[in-house]
Amino acid sequence: MKNFIRIAVAIGLVASAKPDARAGAAIRDVLHTYETALNAKDLETVVSLYGSEPVFMPQHSSALAGRDAVRAGYQHVFETIQLSIRFEVHEIQQTGDWAWARTSSTGRTRILATGAEVTEGNNELFVFRRENGAWKIHRYLFSTNRPRS
């Protein structure tokens, strides 16, 4: 009987992880706004997409925890590079006030100090938390991958 209950609970958790249509659409909207803001170097919009207790985990860097640290991290990014990227959403899962999205991005990055341009390609994981009815980025991490040809 205990095993049956455990299996039933596990099945329920997996089944509930699928986002409802409104949550999935809202999260896609956040991701689209994030993409647009990154490409525009729009610091205020980027920071507004994060929740009250954010953590940004860029590759080759320490985790940036808290709104001030996240703001400073993006300020540094925007002072250093110009992005021209597009996100592709591969999956969104949601349960209650929590959701996560697996994405990849491709495009070009211009190094502002030198003017050099490089091909950009990343895998990303976003963790979202619903705060006051709005989906906010709670955790974000990425790692580079081989860009598509």
C-alpha positions in Angstrom: 0.0 0.0 0.0 2.8 2.4 0.8 4.4 1.8 -2.6 1.1 2.5 -4.3 0.7 5.8 -2.5 4.3 6.8 -3.4 3.7 5.9 -7.0 0.4 7.8 -7.1 2.0 10.9 -5.6 5.0 10.7 -8.0 2.6 10.4 -11.0 0.6 13.4 -9.7 3.7 15.5 -9.4 4.9 14.7 -12.9 1.4 15.3 -14.3 1.1 18.6 -12.5 4.4 19.8 -13.9 2.9 20.5 -17.3 2.1 24.2 -17.6 -1.4 25.4 -18.0 -1.8 27.3 -21.2 -1.9 30.7 -19.5 1.3 30.0 -17.5 3.1 28.7 -20.6 2.1 31.8 -22.6 3.1 34.2 -19.8 6.5 32.6 -19.4 7.1 32.7 -23.2 6.2 36.4 -23.0 8.8 36.9 -20.3 11.4 35.1 -22.3 10.6 37.2 -25.4 10.8 40.4 -23.4 14.1 39.3 -22.0 15.5 38.5 -25.5 14.4 41.9 -26.7 15.8 43.7 -23.7 19.2 41.9 -23.9 19.6 42.9 -27.5 18.6 46.5 -26.7 20.9 46.7 -23.7 17.8 47.7 -21.7 19.0 47.3 -18.1 15.8 48.4 -16.4 13.6 46.0 -18.4 16.0 43.1 -17.8 16.1 43.7 -14.0 12.3 44.1 -13.9 11.9 40.6 -15.2 13.7 39.2 -12.2 11.8 38.5 -8.9 12.5 39.7 -5.4 15.3 37.1 -4.6 17.1 36.5 -7.9 20.2 34.6 -8.7 22.0 35.0 -12.1 24.6 32.4 -12.8 26.6 33.3 -15.9 29.2 30.9 -17.1 32.8 31.4 -15.8 31.5 33.7 -13.1 30.4 33.6 -9.5 26.7 33.5 -8.9 25.2 36.9 -8.6 22.6 36.8 -5.8 20.1 39.6 -5.0 18.7 42.4 -7.1 21.7 44.7 -6.7 24.2 42.0 -7.7 22.1 41.0 -10.7 21.8 44.7 -11.8 25.5 45.1 -11.5 26.1 42.0 -13.5 24.0 43.1 -16.4 25.4 46.6 -16.2 28.8 45.0 -16.7 27.5 42.8 -19.6 26.0 45.8 -21.4 29.2 47.9 -20.9 31.3 45.0 -22.4 29.3 43.4 -25.2 26.5 44.0 -27.7 24.3 40.9 -28.1 22.2 40.1 -31.2 20.6 36.8 -30.2 17.4 34.8 -30.5 16.0 32.3 -27.9 14.4 29.0 -28.8 12.2 27.6 -26.1 12.5 23.8 -25.9 10.3 23.1 -22.9 8.4 24.7 -20.1 7.3 22.8 -17.0 5.1 24.3 -14.2 3.7 23.3 -10.9 1.9 25.8 -8.7 3.8 29.0 -8.4 7.0 27.5 -9.8 8.1 26.8 -13.4 11.2 26.2 -15.4 12.1 26.7 -19.0 14.9 25.1 -21.0 16.0 27.2 -23.9 18.9 27.7 -26.3 20.1 30.9 -27.9 22.1 31.7 -31.0 23.3 34.8 -32.6 26.3 37.2 -32.6 28.2 39.0 -29.9 30.2 42.2 -30.6 33.1 42.9 -28.1 32.8 46.6 -27.5 36.5 47.1 -26.6 37.8 45.7 -29.9 34.8 45.6 -32.3 35.4 41.9 -32.9 32.3 39.8 -33.5 31.9 36.2 -32.5 29.2 33.6 -33.0 27.1 33.0 -29.9 25.4 29.8 -28.8 24.1 28.9 -25.3 22.0 26.4 -23.4 19.9 28.1 -20.7 17.8 27.1 -17.7 15.4 29.6 -16.3 13.6 28.9 -13.0 10.5 31.1 -12.6 8.5 31.9 -9.5 5.0 33.6 -9.6 5.1 36.7 -7.5 2.0 38.8 -7.0 0.4 37.0 -10.0 3.3 37.6 -12.4 5.9 35.2 -13.5 9.4 36.4 -12.6 12.9 35.0 -13.2 14.0 33.5 -9.9 17.2 31.7 -11.1 19.0 31.8 -14.5 22.0 30.0 -15.7 23.6 29.4 -19.0 26.5 27.6 -20.6 28.0 28.0 -24.0 27.6 25.3 -26.7 28.7 24.9 -30.2 26.7 27.4 -32.3 24.6 26.1 -35.1 26.2 26.5 -38.5 
